[in-house]
């Protein structure tokens, strides 16, 4: 797994590196060399234009320009001020060193000059702002960013695309759109989420020192990026000695007269993900409609109110059904009423493997007056529990309904409020967004993000079904559930890629994802096995 550090923790890591004998000056020279090497890896180049700022990130650019010049590449640095006026002592020294060996510099050029430099450039190296940047770029940087993005020249950003917050993944103003980002030491959360996904391009981590990974772990990463080989830890060896029950049995509880399709999609997804036996429990008034769409899945009708939602009398019956299954998913399409809240509460009081999604999450919010972290006893149990909220649902759970988490780091903070209040390894929160996070009491794991085609109604119901099946068929230790949930997310994302090949990136519907889940499971598991062999 790859550690991900908050920006403030990266500074702590730099201090730790200095304490083991690697100075900030040496780090800058290694960073500049890493940037130069990545530029050379982008193809045949003769001319490189390096855009620098006022600080140490600009210093990396000066070092890169000098390194490229030594390798026979014509390098020009665009700088907002004369080298001798740079306030950072270290950046000023490396800038003057680069000038002394023949690197050309253009100081505060007008737009026409910038456009002329870009016309002859093969690659642009972006070193205007570093990981400490926040806010919106001002002149001349906003003009330079516009020129670069309009030029069509390949762009390598150093540490972070200028204009992007490396912490939040948001850009408040103009932002470089890079073909590649070489980020120093470790990954940062803003590179992996929100606008970061659109502007970073391919991300390469340059550790700069052999001690970096261990020191980053000592700093306590905010999250971990899962590699394919990591998932071997939660996959059982394949076997042919199975039957429909040993493959895992899943109960899906949900639905209402208003939302008939959600539980159907969740149950079909569970079956396509590999569960040997899936049962669907819905309000009795909608059973005929549901049965018409699921030939292979038994449908159980439970007591219902006149509005087509579960009655409180359904709670005990749901518990009996859940006790006979390997895992239960509750929530899709069930609405929030006294009856559905009773059903959710009853399931929470069991020792069954449980996935809580959609309106079941809103039932928990109702039970706790939107402060679930103040009622840890509600979620504390002896069997794995996975909550799968999107950002708005997560906000409701922790009293942030009006200001839900708007970034990956805010999402991690909100999820940790819940899991740390609970304190047990049985609870995992799969916080869903454009970059999802699987948060347990010990660590947060980030799966590879899925494509934009996942942003469609019903996609979350499909993911819930996949998670329930993974929980049913793998039977991992509770501490391994965050990694298992991350694997489910990767399968979900791969199914979306397969569906997009058939229907186009904007044409994918939730049902299309379901049709591709089986193929996605096989493909992802095969890649995991291949990655494991390469790792060994």
C-alpha positions in Angstrom: 0.0 0.0 0.0 1.1 3.6 -0.7 0.9 6.0 2.3 -1.0 9.3 1.8 -0.1 12.2 3.9 -1.8 15.5 4.7 0.1 18.5 3.5 1.1 19.5 7.0 2.4 16.0 7.7 4.6 16.2 4.6 6.4 19.0 6.3 6.9 16.8 9.3 8.3 14.1 7.0 10.8 16.6 5.5 12.0 17.4 9.0 12.4 13.7 9.8 14.5 13.3 6.6 16.8 16.1 7.7 17.3 14.4 11.0 18.6 11.3 9.2 21.0 13.3 7.2 19.2 14.5 4.1 19.1 18.2 4.0 16.4 20.4 2.5 18.9 21.4 -0.1 19.6 17.8 -1.1 15.8 17.1 -1.2 15.4 20.1 -3.6 18.2 18.8 -5.9 16.7 15.3 -5.9 13.2 16.7 -6.6 14.5 18.8 -9.5 16.4 15.8 -10.9 13.3 13.6 -10.6 11.3 16.2 -12.5 13.9 16.4 -15.2 14.0 12.6 -15.6 10.2 12.5 -15.9 10.3 15.2 -18.5 12.8 13.1 -20.5 10.5 10.1 -20.1 7.7 11.9 -21.9 9.2 11.3 -25.3 11.8 12.9 -27.6 12.3 16.6 -26.6 14.5 19.4 -27.6 13.0 22.4 -25.9 11.6 22.6 -22.4 10.0 25.7 -20.8 9.9 25.7 -17.0 7.4 28.0 -15.2 8.5 28.9 -11.7 7.1 30.8 -8.7 8.5 32.5 -5.7 9.2 29.6 -3.4 10.9 26.2 -3.1 8.6 24.6 -5.7 10.1 27.1 -8.1 13.5 26.0 -6.9 12.8 22.5 -8.0 12.1 24.0 -11.5 15.5 25.8 -11.6 17.2 22.5 -10.6 15.3 20.6 -13.3 16.2 23.2 -15.9 19.9 23.0 -15.1 19.8 19.1 -15.1 18.1 19.2 -18.5 20.7 21.6 -19.9 23.5 19.3 -18.8 21.7 16.5 -20.8 21.6 18.6 -24.0 18.1 19.9 -23.7 17.4 23.6 -24.3 15.7 24.8 -21.1 14.2 28.2 -20.6 12.9 29.3 -17.2 9.9 31.7 -17.0 10.1 33.5 -13.6 8.0 36.3 -12.1 11.1 38.0 -10.6 14.9 38.2 -11.1 16.8 35.3 -9.6 18.5 37.6 -7.1 15.2 38.8 -5.8 13.8 35.4 -4.8 13.2 35.5 -1.1 13.7 31.8 -0.4 17.5 31.5 0.2 17.6 28.0 -1.2 15.6 28.7 -4.3 17.7 31.8 -4.9 20.9 29.9 -4.7 19.8 27.1 -7.2 18.4 29.8 -9.5 21.7 31.6 -9.6 23.5 28.3 -10.1 21.3 27.5 -13.1 21.9 30.9 -14.7 25.6 30.5 -14.2 25.8 27.3 -16.3 23.7 28.8 -19.1 20.1 28.3 -18.4 18.1 31.0 -20.1 15.6 33.0 -18.0 12.7 35.2 -19.1 11.5 37.6 -16.3 7.8 38.6 -16.0 7.2 38.2 -19.8 4.0 39.6 -21.4 1.4 37.2 -22.7 2.7 37.4 -26.3 6.2 36.2 -25.2 4.8 33.4 -23.1 2.8 32.2 -26.1 5.9 32.4 -28.3 7.9 30.3 -25.8 5.1 27.7 -25.7 5.0 27.4 -29.5 8.6 26.1 -29.5 8.4 24.0 -26.4 8.1 20.2 -26.5 7.3 20.0 -22.8 6.3 22.4 -20.1 7.4 21.9 -16.5 5.0 23.5 -14.1 6.7 24.6 -10.8 4.7 27.8 -10.0 2.9 26.6 -6.8 3.7 23.8 -4.4 1.7 21.8 -1.9 1.3 24.8 0.5 -0.7 26.7 -2.1 -4.3 27.7 -1.4 -6.7 30.2 -2.8 -6.8 31.4 -6.4 -3.7 32.2 -8.6 -3.1 35.9 -9.2 -1.3 37.7 -12.0 1.0 36.8 -13.7 0.3 33.2 -12.8 -3.3 33.1 -13.8 -2.3 34.4 -17.3 0.5 31.8 -17.6 -1.9 29.0 -16.6 -4.3 30.1 -19.2 -1.6 30.2 -21.9 -0.2 26.8 -20.9 -3.7 25.1 -20.9 -4.5 26.7 -24.3 -1.2 25.7 -25.9 -1.6 22.0 -26.3 1.9 21.4 -25.1 2.5 18.4 -22.9 2.7 19.4 -19.2 4.6 17.9 -16.3 3.5 19.4 -12.9 5.9 19.1 -10.0 4.3 18.0 -6.8 0.9 19.4 -7.7 -0.7 21.1 -10.7 -0.5 24.9 -10.0 -3.8 26.2 -8.8 -4.9 23.0 -7.2 -5.0 22.5 -3.4 -3.0 19.4 -2.6 -5.0 19.0 0.6 -8.6 19.4 -0.6 -8.4 18.6 -4.3 -10.3 21.9 -5.1 -9.2 24.7 -7.4 -10.6 28.1 -6.5 -9.4 29.7 -9.8 -7.4 28.8 -12.9 -5.5 25.5 -12.6 -2.9 23.7 -14.7 -4.2 20.7 -16.5 -1.3 18.3 -16.5 -0.5 15.3 -18.5 1.6 14.0 -15.6 2.3 15.0 -12.1 5.4 13.9 -10.3 4.7 14.4 -6.6 7.5 14.3 -4.1 7.9 12.0 -1.1 4.3 10.7 -0.9 0.8 11.0 -2.3 -1.4 13.8 -1.0 -5.2 13.6 -0.7 -6.0 16.4 -3.1 -4.3 14.7 -6.0 -6.7 11.8 -5.8 -10.1 13.4 -5.5 -12.4 16.0 -6.9 -10.7 18.4 -9.4 -7.4 16.6 -8.7 -8.7 13.6 -10.7 -9.2 15.8 -13.7 -6.0 17.9 -13.7 -3.2 15.7 -12.4 -3.0 13.2 -15.3 -0.8 10.2 -14.5 0.7 10.5 -11.0 4.2 9.4 -10.3 5.6 9.4 -6.7 9.3 10.3 -6.3 10.3 9.2 -2.8 13.6 11.0 -3.0 15.2 8.8 -0.3 15.2 5.2 0.7 14.0 6.1 4.2 10.9 8.0 3.0 8.4 5.2 3.2 9.2 4.1 6.7 9.3 7.7 7.9 6.0 8.4 6.2 4.5 5.5 8.1 5.9 6.9 11.3 4.2 10.2 10.6 0.8 8.3 10.5 -0.7 8.5 7.1 -4.2 10.0 6.7 -5.0 7.1 4.4 -3.5 4.3 2.3 -3.8 3.8 -1.5 -4.4 0.1 -2.1 -2.3 -1.7 -4.7 -3.7 -4.7 -6.5 -1.4 -7.2 -4.8 -2.7 -6.0 -1.4 -6.1 -7.6 -2.1 -4.7 -11.1 -2.0 -5.0 -10.8 1.8 -8.8 -10.9 1.6 -9.4 -13.4 -1.2 -9.9 -17.1 -0.6 -8.0 -19.4 -3.0 -10.3 -20.5 -5.8 -11.9 -23.9 -5.5 -14.4 -26.1 -7.4 -15.7 -27.8 -4.2 -18.5 -25.4 -3.7 -22.3 -25.3 -3.6 -24.8 -22.4 -3.6 -24.6 -22.0 0.1 -20.8 -22.2 0.5 -20.5 -19.5 -2.1 -22.3 -17.2 0.4 -25.9 -16.4 1.0 -27.1 -12.8 1.0 -30.4 -11.2 2.2 -31.4 -7.9 0.7 -33.9 -5.9 2.7 -35.5 -2.9 1.2 -38.0 -1.4 -1.2 -41.3 0.5 -0.9 -44.2 1.3 -3.2 -42.3 4.4 -4.3 -38.9 2.8 -4.8 -39.4 -0.7 -6.2 -36.3 -0.9 -8.3 -33.6 -0.2 -5.7 -33.7 -3.5 -3.9 -34.1 -5.4 -7.2 -30.8 -3.9 -8.4 -29.0 -4.6 -5.1 -30.2 -8.2 -5.1 -29.2 -8.8 -8.8 -25.8 -7.2 -8.1 -25.3 -9.5 -5.2 -26.0 -12.5 -7.4 -23.8 -11.3 -10.2 -21.0 -10.6 -7.7 -20.9 -14.3 -6.9 -23.3 -15.0 -4.1 -24.7 -18.5 -4.4 -28.1 -17.8 -2.9 -29.8 -14.4 -2.7 -33.1 -13.6 -1.0 -35.0 -10.4 -1.3 -37.3 -9.2 1.5 -39.7 -6.4 0.6 -43.0 -5.0 1.8 -45.7 -7.5 0.9 -47.7 -5.0 -1.2 -44.9 -4.8 -3.8 -44.1 -8.5 -4.1 -45.8 -9.1 -7.4 -43.9 -6.2 -9.0 -40.6 -7.3 -7.7 -41.1 -11.0 -8.6 -41.7 -10.0 -12.2 -38.1 -8.7 -12.4 -36.2 -11.4 -10.5 -36.8 -15.0 -11.7 -33.8 -16.5 -9.9 -34.2 -14.7 -6.6 -36.8 -15.7 -4.0 -38.9 -12.8 -2.8 -40.3 -12.7 0.7 -43.1 -10.3 1.5 -43.1 -8.7 5.0 -45.8 -6.8 6.8 -46.4 -3.4 5.3 -48.2 -0.2 6.0 -50.8 1.3 3.7 -48.2 3.6 2.1 -46.2 0.5 0.9 -43.4 0.7 3.5 -42.3 -1.8 6.1 -44.5 -2.1 9.2 -42.9 -2.4 12.6 -44.2 -6.0 12.6 -41.6 -6.8 10.0 -38.7 -6.3 12.4 -38.7 -9.7 14.1 -39.3 -11.5 10.8 -36.3 -9.7 9.2 -34.1 -10.8 12.0 -35.0 -14.5 11.6 -34.2 -14.2 7.9 -30.9 -12.5 8.5 -29.8 -15.1 11.0 -29.9 -17.8 8.3 -27.7 -15.8 5.8 -24.0 -15.1 5.5 -24.6 -11.4 5.1 -27.5 -8.9 5.0 -27.9 -5.6 3.1 -30.5 -3.3 4.4 -31.7 0.1 3.0 -32.2 0.3 -0.8 -35.4 2.1 -1.5 -37.0 1.5 1.9 -37.7 5.2 2.9 -37.6 6.5 6.4 -40.6 5.7 8.6 -41.2 4.3 12.1 -41.4 0.8 10.5 -38.2 1.0 8.5 -36.4 2.5 11.5 -37.6 -0.5 13.6 -36.3 -2.9 11.0 -32.9 -1.3 10.9 -32.6 -1.1 14.7 -33.5 -4.8 15.0 -30.8 -5.8 12.5 -28.2 -3.7 14.3 -28.9 -5.7 17.4 -28.1 -9.0 15.7 -24.7 -10.7 15.3 -25.2 -11.0 11.5 -22.7 -9.6 9.0 -24.5 -6.4 8.0 -24.3 -3.7 5.2 -26.3 -0.6 5.8 -27.0 1.6 2.8 -29.3 4.4 1.5 -32.4 5.0 3.6 -31.2 2.6 6.4 -28.4 5.2 7.0 -31.0 7.9 7.2 -32.9 5.7 9.7 -29.7 5.6 11.8 -29.5 9.4 11.5 -33.1 9.6 12.7 -32.4 7.3 15.7 -29.5 9.4 16.8 -30.8 12.9 15.9 -28.1 13.2 13.3 -25.3 12.6 15.9 -24.4 9.0 15.5 -20.9 9.6 16.9 -22.6 10.5 20.2 -24.4 7.1 20.3 -21.6 4.6 19.8 -23.5 1.8 21.5 -26.0 1.7 18.6 -23.3 0.5 16.2 -21.2 -1.5 18.6 -21.6 -5.2 17.9 -19.8 -8.5 17.6 -20.0 -9.0 13.8 -18.8 -6.9 10.8 -20.9 -3.8 10.1 -20.4 -1.7 6.9 -22.0 1.6 6.4 -22.0 3.0 2.9 -22.9 6.7 2.9 -22.3 9.2 0.1 -21.2 12.6 1.2 -24.7 13.9 1.9 -25.6 10.9 4.0 -22.4 11.0 5.8 -23.0 14.7 6.7 -26.5 13.8 8.1 -24.9 11.1 10.3 -22.6 13.5 12.0 -24.7 16.7 12.2 -23.4 18.3 9.0 -26.6 18.0 6.9 -26.3 21.6 5.8 -22.5 21.5 5.2 -21.7 17.9 4.2 -18.0 17.0 3.6 -16.8 18.7 0.4 -13.4 17.0 0.0 -11.7 13.7 0.6 -10.1 14.9 3.8 -13.3 16.3 5.2 -15.0 12.9 4.3 -12.2 11.0 6.2 -12.6 13.3 9.2 -16.4 12.7 9.4 -16.0 9.0 8.9 -13.4 8.8 11.6 -15.7 10.6 14.1 -18.0 7.6 13.8 -15.5 4.8 13.8 -13.4 6.2 16.6 -16.5 6.8 18.7 -17.4 3.2 18.2 -13.8 2.1 18.9 -14.3 -1.5 17.6 -12.7 -3.1 14.6 -16.2 -4.5 13.5 -17.2 -1.1 12.0 -16.2 0.0 8.5 -17.4 3.1 6.7 -17.3 3.0 2.9 -17.6 6.7 2.3 -18.7 7.0 -1.4 -17.6 9.9 -3.7 -15.6 10.5 -6.8 -12.8 9.0 -4.7 -14.2 6.7 -2.1 -12.6 5.8 1.2 -13.0 2.6 3.3 -12.4 3.7 6.9 -11.8 1.4 9.8 -10.6 2.1 13.3 -7.0 1.4 12.4 -6.7 2.7 8.8 -8.4 4.3 5.9 -7.9 2.6 2.5 -8.5 4.3 -0.8 -9.5 2.0 -3.7 -8.7 3.0 -7.3 -11.5 5.5 -8.2 -14.1 4.4 -10.7 -15.1 6.3 -13.9 -17.6 9.1 -14.1 -20.1 6.7 -15.6 -20.8 5.5 -12.0 -22.5 8.8 -11.4 -26.0 7.5 -12.2 -29.1 6.6 -10.2 -28.9 3.2 -8.6 -25.1 2.9 -8.8 -24.9 2.9 -5.0 -27.5 0.1 -4.7 -25.3 -2.0 -7.0 -22.3 -1.3 -4.9 -24.2 -2.3 -1.8 -25.0 -5.7 -3.3 -21.4 -6.3 -4.3 -20.2 -5.4 -0.7 -22.7 -7.7 0.8 -21.6 -10.6 -1.4 -17.9 -10.0 -0.7 -18.7 -10.0 3.0 -20.7 -13.2 2.6 -18.3 -15.2 0.5 -14.9 -14.2 1.9 -15.7 -14.3 5.7 -12.6 -12.2 6.6 -11.6 -11.1 10.0 -13.3 -7.8 11.0 -10.0 -5.9 10.7 -9.8 -6.9 7.0 -13.2 -5.6 6.1 -12.0 -2.1 5.0 -9.7 -3.8 2.5 -12.6 -6.1 1.4 -14.8 -3.0 0.9 -12.1 -1.4 -1.2 -12.0 -4.5 -3.4 -15.8 -4.3 -3.8 -15.3 -0.7 -4.9 -12.7 -1.7 -7.5 -15.0 -4.3 -8.9 -17.8 -1.8 -9.1 -15.5 0.6 -10.9 -14.3 -2.0 -13.4 -17.9 -3.0 -14.1 -18.5 0.7 -15.0 -15.6 0.6 -17.4 -16.9 -2.5 -19.1 -20.4 -1.0 -19.3 -19.0 2.3 -20.8 -17.4 0.3 -23.6 -20.9 -1.0 -24.6 -23.1 2.0 -23.9 -20.7 5.0 -23.8 -19.4 7.0 -20.8 -22.7 8.9 -20.5 -25.0 6.1 -21.5 -24.4 3.7 -18.6 -27.3 2.9 -16.3 -27.2 0.9 -13.1 -28.6 -2.1 -14.8 -25.7 -2.0 -17.2 -23.3 -2.2 -14.3 -25.1 -5.3 -13.0 -24.7 -7.1 -16.3 -20.9 -6.5 -16.2 -20.2 -7.4 -12.6 -19.4 -11.1 -13.2 -16.9 -10.2 -15.9 -15.5 -7.5 -13.6 -15.0 -9.9 -10.7 -13.0 -12.3 -12.9 -10.9 -9.5 -14.5 -10.0 -7.8 -11.2 -9.2 -11.1 -9.4 -7.0 -12.2 -12.3 -5.1 -8.9 -12.1 -4.8 -9.3 -8.4 -3.2 -12.8 -8.8 -0.9 -11.4 -11.5 0.1 -8.5 -9.3 0.8 -10.9 -6.4 3.1 -13.0 -8.6 5.0 -9.9 -9.8 5.3 -8.7 -6.2 6.8 -12.1 -5.1 
